[in-house]
Amino acid sequence: MHNVSSTKPSLAHSGLRWLWLAAIFLVLDQVTKLYVAANFSLYESINVMPMFNLTYVHNEGAAFSFLSEAGGWQRWFFTIIAVTISGILLYWLRALHAHEKLMSIAYSLVLSGAIGNLIDRVSYGYVIDFLDIYYNNYHWPAFNIADAAICVGAVLIIYDAFTTKEGENKAEETT
C-alpha cells in the first residue's frame, strides 16, 4: 500500500472525496451489463470493429474464468473476497489525503470494479462479461467495465509504487 502520513485527514479532505469516480464507473458498469443482458442472447456476438466484439457470456469464476467450474462454492468465496477488499479500499481511501490524487483514483477504480462484479455475483450467481478482444483465432477472456476499472486501478497502483520517490517514503515513515 502507498504510505500515508500518520495524521489522518478530515473526512472532507481524505481520498474519500474521489468516491464520485467509483460511483460513475459502477453505474456505467451496471448499465452496460443490464443492456447486454436485455438485448443479447447468451453467447451472441456482434462484431464492432476488427479485433473487438461484443459477446455476451456468464463468468461464474474470477478473472479469466478462474474456478468457473468449481461447483458453486466459488460464488460465495469471491463474494467474501470482494466485500473484504471493498472494506480495505474504503479504509485506505479514508487514510489518504485529498492531494494524493493518483492513489485515490486507483483505489476508487478498483473499488468500483469490485462492487460492480459483487452485485452481479450476488444477484445472478455469475458475472456478466461482454467485451471480447481477439487476434485471429485467439480471444482474450471476455471482460466488462468493472474488470477494466480494476485493471486500470491496479496499473496505477503499480505505477505509483515505481515512481514514488524513495525519499518521500522515508520521510513518511519517520513522521
Residue pairs with C-beta under 8 A, 6 or more apart in sequence:
1 92
2 92
2 96
2 100
2 103
2 157
2 160
2 161
2 164
3 164
3 168
3 169
3 172
3 173
4 92
4 95
4 96
4 97
4 100
4 172
5 97
5 172
5 175
6 175
7 175
8 14
8 94
8 95
9 95
9 96
9 97
9 98
11 94
13 97
13 98
14 93
14 94
14 95
14 96
14 97
14 98
15 92
15 93
15 94
15 95
15 96
15 97
15 98
15 100
15 103
15 104
15 107
15 108
16 90
16 93
16 94
17 98
17 104
18 93
18 101
18 104
18 105
18 107
18 108
19 93
19 108
19 111
21 105
21 108
21 109
21 112
22 108
22 109
22 111
22 112
22 115
23 112
24 112
25 108
25 109
25 112
25 113
25 116
25 145
25 146
25 149
26 112
26 115
26 116
26 146
28 145
29 112
29 113
29 116
29 144
29 145
29 146
29 149
30 116
30 119
32 130
32 144
32 145
33 116
33 120
33 128
33 130
33 144
33 145
36 54
36 56
36 128
36 130
37 56
37 128
40 46
40 54
40 56
40 130
41 56
42 56
42 57
42 58
43 55
43 56
43 57
44 55
44 56
45 53
45 54
45 55
45 56
45 132
46 53
46 54
46 55
47 53
48 54
51 133
51 134
51 135
52 131
52 132
52 133
52 134
53 132
53 134
54 130
54 131
54 132
55 130
55 132
55 142
56 128
56 129
56 130
57 128
57 129
57 130
57 142
58 124
58 126
58 127
58 128
58 129
59 65
59 68
59 126
59 127
59 128
59 129
59 141
59 142
60 68
60 69
60 70
60 72
60 74
60 75
60 125
60 126
60 127
61 67
61 68
61 69
61 70
61 74
61 78
62 74
62 78
63 141
63 147
64 141
65 141
67 74
67 77
68 74
72 125
75 121
75 125
75 126
78 117
78 121
79 118
79 121
79 122
82 114
82 115
82 117
82 118
82 121
83 118
85 110
85 114
86 111
86 114
86 115
86 118
89 107
89 110
89 111
89 114
90 111
92 103
92 107
93 104
93 107
93 108
93 111
96 103
96 104
96 107
98 104
102 156
102 159
102 160
103 156
103 157
103 160
105 153
105 156
106 153
106 154
106 156
106 157
106 160
107 153
107 157
108 153
109 149
109 150
109 152
109 153
109 156
110 149
110 150
110 153
110 154
110 157
111 153
112 146
112 149
113 145
113 146
113 147
113 148
113 149
113 150
113 153
114 146
114 150
115 146
116 144
116 145
116 146
116 149
117 127
117 144
117 146
117 147
120 126
120 127
120 128
121 127
127 144
127 146
128 144
129 141
129 142
129 143
129 144
129 147
130 142
130 144
131 142
131 143
131 144
131 145
131 147
131 148
132 139
132 140
132 142
133 139
133 140
134 140
